């Protein structure tokens, strides 16, 4: 489906499966931004494992655990397993932006962060695999921090539509300075108002890596449907899709010594960056 909104003038911008035209409005200057709660520290109980492969990973999941690995800082990759219920509770409590004091071997605790959580594409609550990255508390790390919108824009009362294309801000700083999330109060936004990355006022010790001109959120006029395009047939999901997700997670684990990141966290170019 192709969607287009007519604006007074301007250039086209594509959002996934739709196209809209809009006028380039100046950035607004009346919103509040707050980087909430610096990254917390917590403990997570893990168990080392000595097996890789699809059959082993499936056996671990059937037993109620999640296969995982920890790597980084020019040390070897260590396979782990974590109780799934415990990991879900941990994520609900702390989220994914948290410094974990992980004791992989008895009496040897080291700080790590969550680099990737793989979830089943159909059953989102099912965890397939977890990656953890070793860090130093004295060296900067790069993390994708969620942006949370607060308030209802004034422009909504006039028929405006909220566009929220950038939901995470990529930051680089010391682990203790990394915020859990960033809240943006959009209650005063009217139709045509835009918040860009360069509008974000972040602490001096935190570096924002996203392009300054990227749009975080805007309030636009309603788009008008002008054309419908026949969409392809969707493939069947269910057990087959679930097996594909598990196979992908297991193939990735078998192939990597330093796992490639495919989720919302971005991998640093090399371990020296962390």
Backbone as CSV, one residue per row, in Angstrom:
resi,resn,N_x,N_y,N_z,CA_x,CA_y,CA_z,C_x,C_y,C_z
1,UNK,0.849,-1.196,0.000,0.000,0.000,0.000,0.882,1.243,0.000
2,UNK,0.609,2.174,-0.886,1.348,3.423,-0.957,0.455,4.525,-0.414
3,UNK,1.016,5.305,0.517,0.250,6.371,1.159,0.975,7.688,0.943
4,UNK,0.206,8.725,0.616,0.830,10.022,0.395,-0.021,11.094,1.034
5,UNK,0.624,12.064,1.694,-0.066,13.212,2.255,0.344,14.457,1.510
6,UNK,-0.561,15.291,1.178,-0.246,16.511,0.439,0.058,17.645,1.415
7,UNK,1.247,18.221,1.263,1.665,19.344,2.088,1.852,20.559,1.175
8,UNK,1.979,21.750,1.742,2.104,22.947,0.899,3.241,22.839,-0.108
9,UNK,4.383,22.347,0.322,5.515,22.174,-0.588,6.508,21.277,0.109
10,UNK,7.533,20.892,-0.601,8.575,20.114,0.060,8.946,18.874,-0.712
11,UNK,9.803,18.049,-0.056,10.339,16.870,-0.711,9.748,15.607,-0.115
12,UNK,9.981,14.492,-0.786,9.378,13.239,-0.353,10.264,12.537,0.657
13,UNK,9.622,11.854,1.588,10.342,11.007,2.527,9.614,9.679,2.629
14,UNK,10.379,8.592,2.658,9.792,7.262,2.676,9.848,6.693,4.083
15,UNK,8.731,6.199,4.573,8.648,5.509,5.854,8.185,4.089,5.592
16,UNK,9.121,3.164,5.393,8.754,1.768,5.195,7.928,1.589,3.940
17,UNK,6.648,1.276,4.107,5.789,0.986,2.969,4.957,2.182,2.525
18,UNK,5.270,3.353,3.045,4.461,4.500,2.636,5.363,5.676,2.266
19,UNK,4.839,6.550,1.439,5.558,7.743,1.032,4.707,8.947,1.365
20,UNK,5.323,9.978,1.951,4.563,11.186,2.224,5.406,12.391,1.830
21,UNK,4.731,13.500,1.572,5.427,14.737,1.245,5.166,15.732,2.353
22,UNK,6.230,16.440,2.730,6.044,17.390,3.804,6.958,18.592,3.606
23,UNK,6.583,19.682,4.216,7.408,20.879,4.184,8.439,20.776,5.293
24,UNK,9.656,21.247,5.073,10.696,21.211,6.093,10.439,22.322,7.102
25,UNK,10.000,21.924,8.291,9.696,22.886,9.330,10.913,23.103,10.215
26,UNK,11.047,24.274,10.844,12.166,24.507,11.771,11.969,23.672,13.025
27,UNK,13.056,23.352,13.739,12.920,22.590,14.972,12.180,23.389,16.031
28,UNK,11.433,22.692,16.877,10.693,23.372,17.926,11.620,23.629,19.112
29,UNK,11.233,24.510,19.992,12.112,24.907,21.090,11.389,24.898,22.424
30,UNK,10.348,24.082,22.551,9.577,24.126,23.784,9.219,22.736,24.281
31,UNK,10.188,21.826,24.269,9.954,20.498,24.790,10.985,20.184,25.858
32,UNK,10.655,19.274,26.758,11.545,18.895,27.839,12.132,17.528,27.566
33,UNK,13.443,17.400,27.766,14.142,16.146,27.559,14.840,15.771,28.856
34,UNK,14.721,14.527,29.230,15.339,14.090,30.471,15.936,12.705,30.281
35,UNK,17.257,12.601,30.552,17.920,11.302,30.550,17.736,10.693,31.934
36,UNK,16.931,9.651,32.013,16.526,9.098,33.301,17.488,8.030,33.788
37,UNK,17.718,8.044,35.101,18.314,6.915,35.801,19.542,6.351,35.105
38,UNK,20.700,6.696,35.605,21.924,6.148,35.048,21.891,4.622,35.117
39,UNK,22.689,4.009,34.255,22.694,2.548,34.147,22.937,1.892,35.506
40,UNK,22.045,0.999,35.888,22.139,0.323,37.168,23.119,-0.841,37.106
41,UNK,23.470,-1.348,38.284,24.278,-2.550,38.369,23.460,-3.635,39.062
42,UNK,23.566,-4.852,38.572,22.775,-5.955,39.125,23.524,-7.258,38.919
43,UNK,23.087,-8.278,39.616,23.662,-9.612,39.477,22.677,-10.514,38.741
44,UNK,23.211,-11.400,37.931,22.395,-12.359,37.198,23.034,-13.732,37.331
45,UNK,22.251,-14.680,37.774,22.773,-16.027,37.979,22.846,-16.776,36.650
46,UNK,24.040,-17.252,36.315,24.257,-18.001,35.074,24.997,-19.291,35.396
47,UNK,24.946,-20.215,34.449,25.668,-21.472,34.597,26.493,-21.718,33.333
48,UNK,27.752,-22.113,33.468,28.541,-22.451,32.282,28.039,-23.751,31.666
49,UNK,28.229,-23.896,30.370,27.881,-25.137,29.689,29.042,-25.522,28.785
50,UNK,29.130,-26.782,28.452,30.280,-27.247,27.669,29.886,-27.822,26.318
51,UNK,28.664,-27.491,25.870,28.210,-28.029,24.591,27.682,-26.915,23.704
52,UNK,27.904,-27.051,22.386,27.333,-26.175,21.371,26.430,-27.021,20.476
53,UNK,25.795,-26.371,19.508,25.038,-27.099,18.498,23.544,-27.033,18.705
54,UNK,22.819,-27.369,17.621,21.367,-27.264,17.620,20.712,-28.206,18.613
55,UNK,21.151,-29.446,18.637,20.529,-30.412,19.525,20.723,-30.011,20.983
56,UNK,21.920,-29.553,21.300,22.202,-29.123,22.666,21.350,-27.913,23.040
57,UNK,21.252,-26.920,22.122,20.470,-25.717,22.413,18.995,-26.047,22.611
58,UNK,18.466,-26.961,21.803,17.056,-27.339,21.948,16.819,-28.071,23.260
59,UNK,17.784,-28.898,23.652,17.653,-29.604,24.924,17.665,-28.610,26.087
60,UNK,18.505,-27.575,25.971,18.559,-26.545,27.013,17.225,-25.814,27.117
61,UNK,16.623,-25.493,25.960,15.337,-24.789,25.975,14.227,-25.677,26.532
62,UNK,14.251,-26.954,26.180,13.218,-27.865,26.706,13.307,-27.972,28.225
63,UNK,14.509,-27.797,28.747,14.702,-27.870,30.198,14.337,-26.562,30.901
64,UNK,13.919,-25.551,30.117,13.488,-24.287,30.713,14.588,-23.250,30.834
65,UNK,15.720,-23.469,30.142,16.830,-22.520,30.171,17.008,-21.857,28.811
66,UNK,17.830,-20.810,28.790,18.150,-20.084,27.560,19.646,-20.222,27.294
67,UNK,20.066,-20.714,26.120,21.495,-20.746,25.797,22.034,-19.327,25.633
68,UNK,23.278,-19.130,26.056,23.866,-17.795,26.008,25.378,-17.910,25.859
69,UNK,26.018,-16.773,25.554,27.478,-16.699,25.498,27.921,-15.363,26.084
70,UNK,29.149,-15.321,26.601,29.774,-14.069,27.009,31.120,-13.988,26.292
71,UNK,31.469,-12.810,25.802,32.687,-12.645,25.006,33.161,-11.203,25.119
72,UNK,34.303,-10.914,24.504,34.807,-9.548,24.447,36.083,-9.348,25.236
73,UNK,36.686,-8.154,25.048,37.932,-7.750,25.708,39.062,-8.739,25.445
74,UNK,39.095,-9.269,24.213,40.147,-10.167,23.750,40.274,-11.425,24.606
75,UNK,39.151,-11.833,25.171,39.097,-13.093,25.898,38.212,-14.064,25.119
76,UNK,38.328,-15.326,25.444,37.580,-16.326,24.721,36.081,-16.257,24.977
77,UNK,35.330,-16.852,24.046,33.882,-16.940,24.194,33.534,-18.082,25.155
78,UNK,32.696,-17.794,26.127,32.304,-18.789,27.125,30.819,-19.090,26.954
79,UNK,30.455,-20.356,26.681,29.029,-20.708,26.566,28.369,-20.793,27.937
80,UNK,27.126,-20.301,27.998,26.384,-20.248,29.255,24.974,-20.756,29.041
81,UNK,24.258,-20.956,30.128,22.816,-21.161,30.084,22.211,-20.475,31.300
82,UNK,20.995,-19.919,31.089,20.327,-19.124,32.112,18.881,-19.594,32.212
83,UNK,18.374,-19.697,33.418,16.970,-20.046,33.605,16.089,-19.002,32.920
84,UNK,15.192,-19.436,32.027,14.403,-18.491,31.233,13.498,-17.631,32.104
85,UNK,12.853,-18.224,33.080,11.961,-17.445,33.949,12.751,-16.387,34.716
86,UNK,13.951,-16.752,35.178,14.801,-15.801,35.894,15.247,-14.671,34.981
87,UNK,15.593,-14.996,33.735,16.032,-13.974,32.795,14.895,-13.026,32.435
88,UNK,13.691,-13.548,32.241,12.544,-12.691,31.944,12.267,-11.740,33.107
89,UNK,12.342,-12.251,34.314,12.120,-11.403,35.487,13.202,-10.325,35.586
90,UNK,14.430,-10.697,35.277,15.542,-9.742,35.293,15.285,-8.622,34.284
91,UNK,14.866,-8.969,33.063,14.617,-7.971,32.026,13.453,-7.061,32.391
92,UNK,12.421,-7.617,33.025,11.295,-6.775,33.461,11.734,-5.779,34.529
93,UNK,12.656,-6.171,35.378,13.095,-5.323,36.482,14.092,-4.263,36.041
94,UNK,15.079,-4.657,35.226,16.183,-3.762,34.895,16.206,-3.310,33.441
95,UNK,15.493,-3.993,32.561,15.614,-3.699,31.148,16.914,-4.263,30.599
96,UNK,17.319,-3.786,29.418,18.530,-4.296,28.784,19.728,-3.377,28.970
97,UNK,19.509,-2.142,29.434,20.622,-1.233,29.708,20.996,-1.341,31.175
98,UNK,21.823,-2.309,31.490,22.198,-2.557,32.883,23.590,-3.177,32.901
99,UNK,24.384,-2.796,33.895,25.688,-3.419,34.096,25.473,-4.657,34.953
100,UNK,25.895,-5.793,34.443,25.692,-7.061,35.146,27.021,-7.527,35.714
101,UNK,27.043,-7.768,37.018,28.204,-8.374,37.652,28.024,-9.889,37.553
102,UNK,28.646,-10.463,36.537,28.417,-11.872,36.215,29.550,-12.735,36.768
103,UNK,29.176,-13.753,37.491,30.141,-14.697,38.041,30.088,-15.971,37.204
104,UNK,30.952,-16.010,36.174,30.980,-17.167,35.284,31.658,-18.345,35.961
105,UNK,32.772,-18.058,36.628,33.444,-19.082,37.432,33.409,-18.644,38.890
106,UNK,33.405,-19.581,39.798,33.239,-19.293,41.215,34.318,-18.338,41.708
107,UNK,33.869,-17.263,42.361,34.779,-16.283,42.935,35.381,-15.319,41.938
108,UNK,34.960,-15.380,40.666,35.509,-14.503,39.627,34.377,-13.747,38.954
109,UNK,34.039,-12.570,39.476,32.961,-11.752,38.930,33.524,-10.716,37.976
110,UNK,32.847,-10.492,36.856,33.287,-9.499,35.880,32.087,-8.722,35.353
111,UNK,32.268,-7.412,35.041,31.149,-6.611,34.538,30.875,-6.912,33.067
112,UNK,29.608,-7.094,32.731,29.194,-7.323,31.356,27.932,-6.522,31.097
113,UNK,27.611,-6.345,29.820,26.334,-5.758,29.428,25.649,-6.707,28.453
114,UNK,24.340,-6.540,28.326,23.584,-7.338,27.359,23.841,-6.766,25.974
115,UNK,24.341,-7.598,25.089,24.605,-7.156,23.722,23.461,-7.521,22.790
116,UNK,22.826,-8.649,23.038,21.739,-9.084,22.160,20.842,-10.072,22.893
117,UNK,19.548,-9.917,22.713,18.562,-10.905,23.148,17.785,-11.330,21.910
118,UNK,17.881,-12.599,21.539,17.117,-13.113,20.392,15.796,-13.675,20.896
119,UNK,14.707,-13.238,20.252,13.365,-13.684,20.621,12.714,-14.389,19.440
120,UNK,11.792,-15.258,19.731,11.026,-15.932,18.692,10.191,-14.887,17.947
121,UNK,10.174,-14.948,16.619,9.466,-13.935,15.836,7.951,-14.054,15.951
122,UNK,7.454,-15.224,16.311,6.011,-15.417,16.461,5.608,-15.252,17.921
123,UNK,6.247,-16.019,18.779,5.961,-15.947,20.210,7.013,-15.052,20.849
124,UNK,6.739,-13.751,20.879,7.737,-12.763,21.256,8.274,-12.968,22.668
125,UNK,7.492,-13.547,23.543,7.937,-13.705,24.922,8.927,-14.845,25.078
126,UNK,9.066,-15.668,24.059,9.990,-16.795,24.125,11.397,-16.318,23.790
127,UNK,12.340,-16.542,24.706,13.729,-16.139,24.518,14.514,-17.295,23.919
128,UNK,15.258,-17.013,22.842,15.996,-18.057,22.148,17.477,-18.074,22.501
129,UNK,18.058,-16.896,22.693,19.500,-16.833,22.919,19.857,-15.465,23.488
130,UNK,20.935,-15.412,24.260,21.401,-14.149,24.831,22.910,-14.018,24.635
131,UNK,23.343,-12.814,24.269,24.769,-12.493,24.140,25.130,-11.454,25.199
132,UNK,26.255,-11.652,25.864,26.748,-10.701,26.853,28.154,-10.263,26.442
133,UNK,28.460,-8.981,26.650,29.739,-8.414,26.259,30.504,-7.962,27.498
134,UNK,31.738,-8.426,27.631,32.591,-7.972,28.734,32.941,-6.497,28.535
135,UNK,32.978,-5.742,29.632,33.307,-4.318,29.564,34.275,-3.962,30.682
136,UNK,34.842,-2.767,30.564,35.603,-2.164,31.650,34.836,-0.936,32.118
137,UNK,34.704,-0.758,33.414,33.982,0.397,33.941,34.725,1.700,33.688
138,UNK,35.998,1.603,33.292,36.808,2.795,33.038,36.929,3.139,31.553
139,UNK,36.236,2.382,30.693,36.308,2.624,29.258,34.900,2.844,28.694
140,UNK,34.758,3.745,27.700,33.429,4.033,27.136,32.827,2.808,26.448
141,UNK,31.514,2.756,26.459,30.774,1.741,25.722,29.738,2.444,24.854
142,UNK,29.296,1.767,23.812,28.246,2.290,22.938,26.978,1.486,23.149
143,UNK,25.857,2.182,23.320,24.598,1.495,23.595,23.443,2.246,22.949
144,UNK,22.396,1.508,22.568,21.169,2.105,22.036,20.178,2.292,23.174
145,UNK,19.877,3.537,23.482,19.028,3.874,24.634,17.627,4.219,24.136
146,UNK,16.592,3.592,24.701,15.231,3.856,24.221,14.772,5.278,24.525
147,UNK,14.028,5.849,23.572,13.406,7.167,23.739,11.944,6.953,24.103
148,UNK,11.502,7.590,25.168,10.124,7.450,25.644,9.419,8.796,25.497
149,UNK,8.300,8.806,24.785,7.510,10.022,24.607,6.513,10.163,25.740
150,UNK,6.406,11.398,26.243,5.494,11.688,27.355,4.546,12.797,26.925
151,UNK,3.270,12.641,27.223,2.283,13.670,26.923,1.603,13.458,25.577
152,UNK,0.490,14.161,25.386,-0.262,14.130,24.128,-0.075,15.454,23.410
153,UNK,0.460,15.456,22.197,0.722,16.713,21.492,-0.540,17.550,21.307
154,UNK,-0.371,18.872,21.431,-1.499,19.781,21.208,-2.029,19.641,19.789
155,UNK,-1.145,19.307,18.843,-1.563,19.182,17.447,-2.516,18.040,17.190
156,UNK,-2.595,17.082,18.096,-3.528,15.968,17.940,-4.964,16.472,17.938
157,UNK,-5.238,17.518,18.736,-6.577,18.072,18.799,-7.005,18.696,17.474
158,UNK,-6.023,19.020,16.623,-6.324,19.602,15.321,-6.250,18.563,14.212
159,UNK,-6.191,17.297,14.577,-6.157,16.231,13.590,-4.767,15.782,13.201
160,UNK,-3.736,16.268,13.921,-2.368,15.897,13.604,-2.065,14.437,13.933
161,UNK,-0.995,13.928,13.321,-0.571,12.543,13.511,0.871,12.545,13.999
162,UNK,1.147,11.752,15.044,2.506,11.656,15.584,3.328,10.680,14.747
163,UNK,4.484,11.136,14.265,5.446,10.280,13.578,6.636,10.094,14.515
164,UNK,7.034,8.842,14.748,8.094,8.537,15.721,9.108,7.598,15.062
165,UNK,9.892,8.104,14.097,10.763,7.219,13.319,12.028,6.759,14.036
166,UNK,12.519,7.538,15.012,13.755,7.179,15.704,13.438,6.890,17.160
167,UNK,13.411,5.612,17.519,12.971,5.211,18.852,14.123,4.901,19.801
168,UNK,15.342,4.890,19.277,16.522,4.653,20.106,17.589,5.673,19.744
169,UNK,18.310,6.160,20.748,19.413,7.075,20.532,20.710,6.316,20.839
170,UNK,21.667,6.372,19.928,22.935,5.663,20.107,23.911,6.572,20.840
171,UNK,24.309,6.157,22.033,25.160,6.974,22.901,26.472,6.261,23.177
172,UNK,27.509,7.052,23.427,28.820,6.524,23.787,29.318,7.264,25.021
173,UNK,29.602,6.517,26.085,30.067,7.124,27.326,30.539,6.027,28.270
174,UNK,31.017,6.408,29.440,31.368,5.422,30.455,30.103,4.692,30.906
175,UNK,30.222,3.415,31.240,29.027,2.646,31.618,28.200,3.295,32.733
176,UNK,28.870,3.872,33.724,28.138,4.458,34.841,27.349,5.692,34.440
177,UNK,27.693,6.326,33.311,26.992,7.535,32.858,25.875,7.238,31.866
178,UNK,25.773,5.994,31.401,24.775,5.642,30.398,23.372,5.660,31.008
179,UNK,22.438,6.440,30.444,21.067,6.447,30.977,20.308,5.188,30.585
180,UNK,19.333,4.830,31.422,18.460,3.701,31.094,17.545,4.041,29.929
181,UNK,17.050,5.273,29.903,16.176,5.726,28.824,16.177,7.240,28.796
182,UNK,15.589,7.802,27.746,15.497,9.250,27.582,14.036,9.596,27.358
183,UNK,13.490,10.457,28.196,12.088,10.860,28.052,12.005,12.214,27.352
184,UNK,11.052,12.338,26.448,10.824,13.583,25.714,9.368,13.982,25.901
185,UNK,9.153,15.157,26.483,7.794,15.671,26.684,7.340,16.352,25.398
186,UNK,6.308,15.782,24.768,5.847,16.308,23.475,4.479,16.983,23.582
187,UNK,4.063,17.329,24.808,2.720,17.872,25.008,2.488,19.185,24.266
188,UNK,3.555,19.970,24.028,3.393,21.281,23.403,3.587,21.267,21.891
189,UNK,3.767,20.079,21.310,3.994,20.025,19.866,2.710,20.283,19.091
190,UNK,2.804,21.139,18.086,1.689,21.412,17.186,1.984,20.805,15.810
191,UNK,1.020,20.862,14.933,1.224,20.330,13.582,2.389,21.067,12.915
192,UNK,3.317,20.305,12.382,4.487,20.883,11.734,5.717,20.942,12.613
193,UNK,5.565,20.717,13.931,6.718,20.753,14.826,7.507,19.455,14.726
194,UNK,8.843,19.585,14.789,9.735,18.440,14.647,10.814,18.497,15.716
195,UNK,11.137,17.373,16.287,12.277,17.258,17.198,13.350,16.452,16.488
196,UNK,14.513,17.068,16.325,15.652,16.421,15.687,16.636,15.920,16.736
197,UNK,17.579,15.121,16.281,18.623,14.637,17.189,19.397,15.813,17.774
198,UNK,19.674,16.845,16.954,20.471,17.963,17.460,19.722,18.796,18.491
199,UNK,18.404,18.578,18.654,17.656,19.265,19.688,17.859,18.645,21.077
200,UNK,18.400,17.438,21.100,18.537,16.724,22.370,19.651,17.331,23.211
201,UNK,19.315,17.713,24.425,20.307,18.259,25.347,20.737,17.140,26.298
202,UNK,21.919,16.578,26.016,22.443,15.447,26.776,23.669,15.910,27.555
203,UNK,23.950,15.261,28.679,25.112,15.610,29.494,26.384,15.631,28.654
204,UNK,27.301,16.514,29.024,28.520,16.705,28.243,29.364,15.448,28.139
205,UNK,29.318,14.595,29.156,30.162,13.395,29.132,29.595,12.296,28.249
206,UNK,28.415,12.532,27.648,27.775,11.542,26.785,27.833,12.014,25.336
207,UNK,28.341,11.166,24.456,28.424,11.483,23.030,27.256,10.836,22.279
208,UNK,26.553,11.636,21.497,25.457,11.137,20.673,26.022,10.788,19.295
209,UNK,25.829,9.544,18.860,26.425,9.073,17.613,25.485,9.168,16.418
210,UNK,24.207,9.408,16.638,23.267,9.521,15.527,23.481,10.837,14.772
211,UNK,23.098,10.844,13.488,23.222,12.050,12.674,22.361,13.182,13.261
212,UNK,22.910,14.397,13.385,22.172,15.504,14.023,20.842,15.830,13.348
213,UNK,20.743,15.621,12.014,19.528,15.996,11.298,18.458,14.900,11.267
214,UNK,18.726,13.780,11.921,17.705,12.728,11.947,16.502,13.172,12.773
215,UNK,15.317,12.848,12.273,14.085,13.213,12.970,13.769,12.160,14.031
216,UNK,13.512,12.630,15.239,13.102,11.731,16.313,11.586,11.609,16.326
217,UNK,10.905,12.723,16.393,9.438,12.707,16.447,8.911,13.989,15.816
218,UNK,7.749,13.899,15.186,7.120,15.062,14.592,5.605,14.896,14.667
219,UNK,4.904,16.010,14.511,3.443,15.988,14.413,3.093,16.496,13.021
220,UNK,2.480,15.653,12.224,2.196,15.988,10.832,0.698,15.964,10.568
221,UNK,0.321,16.501,9.428,-1.065,16.444,9.006,-1.413,15.013,8.598
222,UNK,-2.676,14.649,8.662,-3.076,13.281,8.296,-2.685,12.962,6.867
223,UNK,-2.242,11.735,6.653,-1.921,11.274,5.309,-3.181,10.784,4.598
224,UNK,-3.170,10.863,3.280,-4.338,10.507,2.480,-4.001,9.297,1.622
225,UNK,-4.869,8.303,1.660,-4.671,7.096,0.859,-4.917,7.416,-0.609
226,UNK,-3.893,7.131,-1.480,-4.075,7.427,-2.897,-3.946,6.198,-3.782
227,UNK,-3.371,5.131,-3.279,-3.180,3.980,-4.143,-3.000,2.740,-3.285
228,UNK,-3.514,1.627,-3.755,-3.319,0.362,-3.078,-2.580,-0.574,-4.016
229,UNK,-1.595,-1.260,-3.468,-0.802,-2.192,-4.241,-0.992,-3.571,-3.652
230,UNK,-1.202,-4.548,-4.534,-1.426,-5.910,-4.068,-0.198,-6.402,-3.329
231,UNK,-0.412,-6.926,-2.139,0.688,-7.418,-1.321,0.868,-8.905,-1.546
232,UNK,2.099,-9.372,-1.377,2.382,-10.794,-1.541,1.762,-11.607,-0.434
233,UNK,1.586,-12.889,-0.703,1.005,-13.764,0.299,1.989,-13.986,1.418
234,UNK,1.439,-14.008,2.611,2.280,-14.230,3.772,2.504,-15.725,3.947
235,UNK,3.722,-16.045,4.358,4.040,-17.450,4.626,3.409,-17.913,5.918
236,UNK,3.206,-19.213,6.003,2.616,-19.773,7.204,3.620,-19.710,8.331
237,UNK,3.107,-19.376,9.528,3.945,-19.319,10.709,3.671,-20.558,11.552
238,UNK,3.900,-20.410,12.870,3.655,-21.559,13.747,4.932,-22.305,14.018
239,UNK,4.828,-23.632,14.003,5.961,-24.447,14.394,7.121,-24.301,13.425
240,UNK,6.825,-24.207,12.104,7.904,-24.085,11.141,8.676,-22.789,11.348
241,UNK,7.946,-21.686,11.565,8.610,-20.414,11.801,9.433,-20.445,13.073
242,UNK,8.900,-21.103,14.081,9.614,-21.202,15.345,10.914,-21.971,15.175
243,UNK,10.867,-23.048,14.393,12.067,-23.836,14.161,13.101,-23.023,13.380
244,UNK,12.652,-22.195,12.419,13.586,-21.366,11.671,14.293,-20.382,12.592
245,UNK,13.548,-19.800,13.538,14.168,-18.875,14.483,15.227,-19.567,15.313
246,UNK,14.898,-20.769,15.811,15.848,-21.503,16.623,17.069,-21.896,15.797
247,UNK,16.843,-22.343,14.545,17.970,-22.721,13.691,18.887,-21.525,13.453
248,UNK,18.296,-20.346,13.224,19.107,-19.154,12.969,19.952,-18.805,14.182
249,UNK,19.352,-18.906,15.372,20.094,-18.600,16.588,21.230,-19.579,16.792
250,UNK,20.946,-20.857,16.512,21.963,-21.878,16.742,23.066,-21.814,15.693
251,UNK,22.706,-21.557,14.411,23.717,-21.432,13.368,24.660,-20.271,13.673
252,UNK,24.086,-19.168,14.156,24.910,-18.003,14.477,25.892,-18.336,15.583
253,UNK,25.435,-19.083,16.580,26.315,-19.432,17.692,27.438,-20.344,17.230
254,UNK,27.117,-21.301,16.330,28.132,-22.231,15.857,29.202,-21.523,15.040
255,UNK,28.814,-20.489,14.296,29.734,-19.843,13.381,30.642,-18.830,14.062
256,UNK,30.229,-18.271,15.173,30.961,-17.133,15.700,31.837,-17.483,16.886
257,UNK,32.949,-16.802,16.950,33.737,-16.772,18.169,33.538,-15.424,18.839
258,UNK,33.296,-14.407,18.017,32.878,-13.100,18.501,31.532,-12.824,17.843
259,UNK,30.388,-13.128,18.498,29.078,-13.114,17.832,28.749,-11.785,17.198
260,UNK,28.172,-11.887,16.017,27.733,-10.691,15.310,26.414,-10.240,15.890
261,UNK,26.245,-8.928,16.084,25.046,-8.387,16.683,24.016,-8.094,15.615
262,UNK,22.789,-8.635,15.798,21.745,-8.394,14.802,20.534,-7.730,15.428
263,UNK,20.583,-7.388,16.716,19.431,-6.780,17.350,19.641,-5.288,17.473
264,UNK,18.888,-4.637,18.406,18.912,-3.199,18.459,20.206,-2.643,19.032
265,UNK,21.062,-3.441,19.679,22.353,-2.955,20.102,23.344,-3.058,18.962
266,UNK,24.195,-2.092,18.789,25.168,-2.081,17.713,26.505,-2.540,18.249
267,UNK,27.133,-3.450,17.495,28.425,-3.951,17.921,29.506,-2.925,17.621
268,UNK,30.445,-2.770,18.524,31.589,-1.896,18.297,32.471,-2.511,17.226
269,UNK,33.277,-1.705,16.597,34.133,-2.188,15.527,35.093,-3.251,16.032
270,UNK,35.594,-3.137,17.226,36.443,-4.169,17.799,36.365,-4.073,19.310
271,UNK,36.965,-5.045,19.979,36.852,-5.110,21.430,37.531,-3.945,22.123
272,UNK,38.502,-3.294,21.443,39.195,-2.180,22.059,38.269,-1.013,22.319
273,UNK,37.168,-0.947,21.574,36.231,0.162,21.732,35.409,0.023,22.974
274,UNK,35.422,-1.155,23.601,34.676,-1.335,24.834,35.647,-1.494,25.981
